[in-house]
Amino acid sequence: GMPSAEVTDARLLGRSAGSAGVTQEITVGVGLTLSAGALTGGFTLGTEQATTSGTTKDFTGIPAGTKMIILTLVGVSTNGTSNLMIQLGDAGGIEATGYLGTASGTGAVAANGTTGMLLTGSFAATGILHGSCILTLEDSTDFTWTSQSVTGRSDGAQADLGAFSKSLSAELTQIRFTTVSGDTLDAGVINIS
């Protein structure tokens, strides 16, 4: 096969079958790869972390210029009833104040969060959570991020929606998965891309 080549900026010209005389142009941008005629790229999958112990899981070393992060959860559970959340951080550490938004579950009351981006409106020790949270950079000059999350429980009929915003003091370098009250994680896995 053909070797892979990292392409940061290129212009490809060519003709497709049956289009005599017509030249087509394809532009390949930063972070995309052209390999054996296939264009790939975009998101990089992080290293999966087990959520079977501890009270926090951190993803560090997020590259400068990152504009979107997707956190995924599969079978996550805790030993308590505290809402699950994400906290953002920069080179100065994780920031635990200034979050604005709400998470709400079907059949459950809504919860406002100021210490993190909530993924659940209510939670139970028997809860087994699946889903994702999309973090998007809204403004690169004041480092404002937004989140939208959709999660569902496989142990019962409950789904949760959440939406938050948070301005950091510097560029994002890390995110933390935890709970509002520090419950212990006891099942599942999480990852980012």
Contacts in CASP RR format, 6 or more apart in sequence:
PFRMAT RR
TARGET T0000
AUTHOR 0000-0000-0000
METHOD contacts of the structure
MODEL  1
GMPSAEVTDARLLGRSAGSAGVTQEITVGVGLTLSAGALTGGFTLGTEQA
TTSGTTKDFTGIPAGTKMIILTLVGVSTNGTSNLMIQLGDAGGIEATGYL
GTASGTGAVAANGTTGMLLTGSFAATGILHGSCILTLEDSTDFTWTSQSV
TGRSDGAQADLGAFSKSLSAELTQIRFTTVSGDTLDAGVINIS
1 36 0 8 1.000
2 35 0 8 1.000
2 36 0 8 1.000
2 37 0 8 1.000
3 35 0 8 1.000
4 33 0 8 1.000
4 35 0 8 1.000
4 36 0 8 1.000
5 33 0 8 1.000
5 34 0 8 1.000
5 35 0 8 1.000
6 31 0 8 1.000
6 33 0 8 1.000
7 28 0 8 1.000
7 29 0 8 1.000
7 31 0 8 1.000
7 32 0 8 1.000
7 33 0 8 1.000
7 34 0 8 1.000
8 29 0 8 1.000
8 30 0 8 1.000
8 31 0 8 1.000
9 28 0 8 1.000
9 29 0 8 1.000
9 30 0 8 1.000
10 27 0 8 1.000
10 28 0 8 1.000
10 29 0 8 1.000
10 34 0 8 1.000
11 25 0 8 1.000
11 26 0 8 1.000
11 27 0 8 1.000
12 25 0 8 1.000
12 26 0 8 1.000
12 27 0 8 1.000
12 28 0 8 1.000
12 34 0 8 1.000
13 23 0 8 1.000
13 24 0 8 1.000
13 25 0 8 1.000
14 23 0 8 1.000
14 24 0 8 1.000
15 21 0 8 1.000
15 22 0 8 1.000
15 23 0 8 1.000
15 24 0 8 1.000
16 22 0 8 1.000
16 24 0 8 1.000
26 39 0 8 1.000
28 34 0 8 1.000
28 39 0 8 1.000
31 41 0 8 1.000
31 42 0 8 1.000
32 39 0 8 1.000
32 40 0 8 1.000
32 41 0 8 1.000
32 42 0 8 1.000
33 39 0 8 1.000
33 40 0 8 1.000
33 41 0 8 1.000
43 70 0 8 1.000
43 193 0 8 1.000
44 193 0 8 1.000
45 191 0 8 1.000
45 193 0 8 1.000
46 59 0 8 1.000
46 191 0 8 1.000
46 192 0 8 1.000
46 193 0 8 1.000
47 191 0 8 1.000
48 189 0 8 1.000
48 190 0 8 1.000
48 191 0 8 1.000
49 57 0 8 1.000
49 59 0 8 1.000
49 189 0 8 1.000
49 190 0 8 1.000
49 191 0 8 1.000
50 188 0 8 1.000
50 189 0 8 1.000
51 57 0 8 1.000
51 73 0 8 1.000
51 76 0 8 1.000
51 77 0 8 1.000
51 177 0 8 1.000
51 185 0 8 1.000
51 186 0 8 1.000
51 187 0 8 1.000
51 188 0 8 1.000
51 189 0 8 1.000
51 190 0 8 1.000
52 185 0 8 1.000
52 186 0 8 1.000
52 187 0 8 1.000
52 188 0 8 1.000
53 184 0 8 1.000
53 185 0 8 1.000
53 186 0 8 1.000
54 184 0 8 1.000
54 185 0 8 1.000
55 178 0 8 1.000
55 179 0 8 1.000
55 182 0 8 1.000
55 183 0 8 1.000
55 184 0 8 1.000
55 185 0 8 1.000
56 176 0 8 1.000
56 177 0 8 1.000
56 178 0 8 1.000
56 182 0 8 1.000
57 176 0 8 1.000
57 177 0 8 1.000
57 178 0 8 1.000
57 185 0 8 1.000
57 190 0 8 1.000
58 94 0 8 1.000
58 174 0 8 1.000
58 175 0 8 1.000
58 176 0 8 1.000
58 177 0 8 1.000
59 71 0 8 1.000
59 174 0 8 1.000
59 175 0 8 1.000
59 176 0 8 1.000
59 177 0 8 1.000
59 192 0 8 1.000
60 173 0 8 1.000
60 174 0 8 1.000
61 173 0 8 1.000
61 174 0 8 1.000
62 69 0 8 1.000
62 172 0 8 1.000
62 173 0 8 1.000
62 174 0 8 1.000
62 175 0 8 1.000
64 171 0 8 1.000
65 140 0 8 1.000
65 171 0 8 1.000
66 137 0 8 1.000
66 172 0 8 1.000
67 136 0 8 1.000
67 137 0 8 1.000
67 140 0 8 1.000
68 134 0 8 1.000
68 135 0 8 1.000
68 136 0 8 1.000
68 137 0 8 1.000
69 134 0 8 1.000
69 135 0 8 1.000
69 175 0 8 1.000
69 192 0 8 1.000
69 193 0 8 1.000
70 132 0 8 1.000
70 133 0 8 1.000
70 134 0 8 1.000
70 135 0 8 1.000
70 192 0 8 1.000
70 193 0 8 1.000
71 86 0 8 1.000
71 132 0 8 1.000
71 133 0 8 1.000
71 135 0 8 1.000
71 175 0 8 1.000
71 177 0 8 1.000
71 190 0 8 1.000
71 191 0 8 1.000
71 192 0 8 1.000
72 131 0 8 1.000
72 132 0 8 1.000
72 190 0 8 1.000
72 191 0 8 1.000
72 192 0 8 1.000
72 193 0 8 1.000
73 119 0 8 1.000
73 129 0 8 1.000
73 130 0 8 1.000
73 131 0 8 1.000
73 132 0 8 1.000
73 133 0 8 1.000
73 151 0 8 1.000
73 188 0 8 1.000
73 189 0 8 1.000
73 190 0 8 1.000
74 130 0 8 1.000
74 131 0 8 1.000
74 188 0 8 1.000
74 189 0 8 1.000
74 190 0 8 1.000
75 128 0 8 1.000
75 129 0 8 1.000
75 130 0 8 1.000
75 154 0 8 1.000
75 187 0 8 1.000
75 188 0 8 1.000
75 189 0 8 1.000
76 84 0 8 1.000
76 128 0 8 1.000
76 129 0 8 1.000
76 130 0 8 1.000
76 185 0 8 1.000
76 187 0 8 1.000
76 188 0 8 1.000
76 189 0 8 1.000
76 190 0 8 1.000
77 125 0 8 1.000
77 126 0 8 1.000
77 127 0 8 1.000
77 128 0 8 1.000
77 129 0 8 1.000
77 185 0 8 1.000
77 186 0 8 1.000
77 187 0 8 1.000
77 188 0 8 1.000
78 84 0 8 1.000
78 123 0 8 1.000
78 125 0 8 1.000
78 127 0 8 1.000
78 179 0 8 1.000
78 183 0 8 1.000
78 184 0 8 1.000
78 185 0 8 1.000
78 186 0 8 1.000
79 125 0 8 1.000
79 183 0 8 1.000
79 184 0 8 1.000
79 186 0 8 1.000
80 123 0 8 1.000
80 124 0 8 1.000
80 125 0 8 1.000
80 179 0 8 1.000
80 183 0 8 1.000
80 184 0 8 1.000
81 122 0 8 1.000
81 123 0 8 1.000
81 124 0 8 1.000
81 125 0 8 1.000
81 183 0 8 1.000
82 123 0 8 1.000
82 179 0 8 1.000
82 180 0 8 1.000
82 181 0 8 1.000
82 182 0 8 1.000
82 183 0 8 1.000
83 103 0 8 1.000
83 111 0 8 1.000
83 118 0 8 1.000
83 119 0 8 1.000
83 120 0 8 1.000
83 121 0 8 1.000
83 122 0 8 1.000
83 123 0 8 1.000
83 179 0 8 1.000
83 180 0 8 1.000
84 118 0 8 1.000
84 119 0 8 1.000
84 120 0 8 1.000
84 123 0 8 1.000
84 129 0 8 1.000
84 151 0 8 1.000
84 177 0 8 1.000
84 178 0 8 1.000
84 179 0 8 1.000
85 113 0 8 1.000
85 115 0 8 1.000
85 116 0 8 1.000
85 117 0 8 1.000
85 118 0 8 1.000
85 119 0 8 1.000
85 177 0 8 1.000
85 178 0 8 1.000
85 179 0 8 1.000
85 180 0 8 1.000
86 116 0 8 1.000
86 117 0 8 1.000
86 119 0 8 1.000
86 133 0 8 1.000
86 135 0 8 1.000
86 147 0 8 1.000
86 175 0 8 1.000
86 176 0 8 1.000
86 177 0 8 1.000
86 178 0 8 1.000
87 94 0 8 1.000
87 95 0 8 1.000
87 96 0 8 1.000
87 99 0 8 1.000
87 115 0 8 1.000
87 116 0 8 1.000
87 117 0 8 1.000
87 175 0 8 1.000
87 176 0 8 1.000
87 178 0 8 1.000
88 94 0 8 1.000
88 95 0 8 1.000
88 117 0 8 1.000
88 135 0 8 1.000
88 145 0 8 1.000
88 166 0 8 1.000
88 168 0 8 1.000
88 172 0 8 1.000
88 174 0 8 1.000
88 175 0 8 1.000
88 176 0 8 1.000
89 95 0 8 1.000
89 168 0 8 1.000
89 172 0 8 1.000
89 173 0 8 1.000
89 174 0 8 1.000
89 175 0 8 1.000
89 176 0 8 1.000
90 143 0 8 1.000
90 168 0 8 1.000
90 169 0 8 1.000
90 170 0 8 1.000
90 171 0 8 1.000
90 172 0 8 1.000
90 173 0 8 1.000
90 174 0 8 1.000
91 170 0 8 1.000
91 171 0 8 1.000
91 173 0 8 1.000
92 169 0 8 1.000
92 170 0 8 1.000
93 174 0 8 1.000
94 174 0 8 1.000
94 176 0 8 1.000
95 166 0 8 1.000
95 168 0 8 1.000
95 169 0 8 1.000
96 115 0 8 1.000
96 116 0 8 1.000
97 114 0 8 1.000
97 115 0 8 1.000
98 114 0 8 1.000
98 166 0 8 1.000
98 167 0 8 1.000
99 113 0 8 1.000
99 114 0 8 1.000
99 115 0 8 1.000
99 116 0 8 1.000
99 117 0 8 1.000
99 164 0 8 1.000
99 165 0 8 1.000
99 166 0 8 1.000
100 114 0 8 1.000
100 164 0 8 1.000
100 165 0 8 1.000
100 166 0 8 1.000
101 112 0 8 1.000
101 113 0 8 1.000
101 117 0 8 1.000
101 118 0 8 1.000
101 162 0 8 1.000
101 163 0 8 1.000
101 164 0 8 1.000
101 165 0 8 1.000
102 110 0 8 1.000
102 111 0 8 1.000
102 112 0 8 1.000
102 113 0 8 1.000
102 118 0 8 1.000
102 162 0 8 1.000
102 163 0 8 1.000
102 164 0 8 1.000
103 110 0 8 1.000
103 111 0 8 1.000
103 113 0 8 1.000
103 118 0 8 1.000
103 119 0 8 1.000
103 120 0 8 1.000
103 121 0 8 1.000
103 149 0 8 1.000
103 160 0 8 1.000
103 161 0 8 1.000
103 162 0 8 1.000
103 163 0 8 1.000
104 110 0 8 1.000
104 111 0 8 1.000
104 121 0 8 1.000
104 160 0 8 1.000
104 161 0 8 1.000
104 162 0 8 1.000
105 120 0 8 1.000
105 121 0 8 1.000
105 122 0 8 1.000
105 158 0 8 1.000
105 159 0 8 1.000
105 160 0 8 1.000
105 161 0 8 1.000
106 157 0 8 1.000
106 158 0 8 1.000
106 159 0 8 1.000
106 160 0 8 1.000
107 158 0 8 1.000
108 121 0 8 1.000
108 122 0 8 1.000
108 158 0 8 1.000
108 160 0 8 1.000
109 121 0 8 1.000
109 122 0 8 1.000
110 121 0 8 1.000
111 118 0 8 1.000
111 120 0 8 1.000
111 121 0 8 1.000
111 122 0 8 1.000
113 164 0 8 1.000
113 180 0 8 1.000
115 180 0 8 1.000
116 164 0 8 1.000
116 166 0 8 1.000
116 180 0 8 1.000
117 133 0 8 1.000
117 135 0 8 1.000
117 147 0 8 1.000
117 149 0 8 1.000
117 162 0 8 1.000
117 164 0 8 1.000
117 166 0 8 1.000
118 149 0 8 1.000
118 162 0 8 1.000
118 164 0 8 1.000
118 180 0 8 1.000
119 129 0 8 1.000
119 133 0 8 1.000
119 149 0 8 1.000
119 151 0 8 1.000
119 160 0 8 1.000
119 162 0 8 1.000
120 129 0 8 1.000
120 151 0 8 1.000
120 160 0 8 1.000
121 160 0 8 1.000
121 162 0 8 1.000
123 129 0 8 1.000
123 179 0 8 1.000
126 155 0 8 1.000
127 153 0 8 1.000
127 155 0 8 1.000
127 156 0 8 1.000
128 153 0 8 1.000
128 154 0 8 1.000
128 155 0 8 1.000
128 187 0 8 1.000
129 151 0 8 1.000
129 152 0 8 1.000
129 153 0 8 1.000
129 154 0 8 1.000
130 151 0 8 1.000
130 152 0 8 1.000
130 153 0 8 1.000
130 154 0 8 1.000
131 149 0 8 1.000
131 150 0 8 1.000
131 151 0 8 1.000
131 152 0 8 1.000
132 149 0 8 1.000
132 150 0 8 1.000
132 151 0 8 1.000
133 147 0 8 1.000
133 148 0 8 1.000
133 149 0 8 1.000
133 151 0 8 1.000
134 147 0 8 1.000
134 148 0 8 1.000
134 149 0 8 1.000
135 145 0 8 1.000
135 146 0 8 1.000
135 147 0 8 1.000
135 175 0 8 1.000
136 145 0 8 1.000
136 146 0 8 1.000
136 147 0 8 1.000
136 148 0 8 1.000
137 143 0 8 1.000
137 144 0 8 1.000
137 145 0 8 1.000
137 172 0 8 1.000
138 144 0 8 1.000
138 145 0 8 1.000
138 146 0 8 1.000
138 165 0 8 1.000
139 167 0 8 1.000
140 171 0 8 1.000
142 167 0 8 1.000
143 167 0 8 1.000
143 168 0 8 1.000
143 169 0 8 1.000
143 170 0 8 1.000
143 171 0 8 1.000
143 172 0 8 1.000
144 165 0 8 1.000
144 166 0 8 1.000
144 167 0 8 1.000
144 168 0 8 1.000
145 165 0 8 1.000
145 166 0 8 1.000
145 167 0 8 1.000
145 168 0 8 1.000
145 172 0 8 1.000
146 163 0 8 1.000
146 164 0 8 1.000
146 165 0 8 1.000
147 162 0 8 1.000
147 163 0 8 1.000
147 164 0 8 1.000
147 165 0 8 1.000
147 166 0 8 1.000
148 161 0 8 1.000
148 162 0 8 1.000
148 163 0 8 1.000
149 160 0 8 1.000
149 161 0 8 1.000
149 162 0 8 1.000
149 163 0 8 1.000
150 159 0 8 1.000
150 160 0 8 1.000
150 161 0 8 1.000
150 162 0 8 1.000
151 159 0 8 1.000
151 160 0 8 1.000
152 158 0 8 1.000
152 159 0 8 1.000
152 160 0 8 1.000
153 159 0 8 1.000
175 192 0 8 1.000
177 190 0 8 1.000
END
